[in-house]
Amino acid sequence: MIAVLALIAGVLLGIVFHPSVPLELVPYLPIAVIAALDAVFGGLRAKLDGIFDDKQFVVSFISNVLVSALIVYVGDQLGVGSQLSVGVVVVLGVRIFGNVAAIRRHLFRA
């Protein structure tokens, strides 16, 4: 629950203060957001399943963001950044939708 509240607080702070992102980091921001959402939905699913661990959530959150950004960075250095970005988005998207489906089944028994 703390993670969800922190996410909401972060979104509200972003709306109020309008932070700017350096141009060098702009290609990595969407990937980082998707990786963070994957960790948040995974944490929510774990909470509903009764197996949530806050340390594991924090490590998952940080490692998802860093590894995803690293993959895209390496792809940029190799000249195939857009292809690797698509790959990261597809993999994380599948995980997000899988977690959302499990959350839906848990909440609505459907």
Protein Blocks (a to p, Z undefined) as FASTA:
>chain_A
ZZmmmmmmmmmmmmmnopaddfklmmmmmmmmmmmmmmmmmmmmmmmnopacfklmmmmm
mmmmmmmmmmmmmmmmnopmmmmmmmmmmmmmmmmmmmmmmmmmmmnoZZ
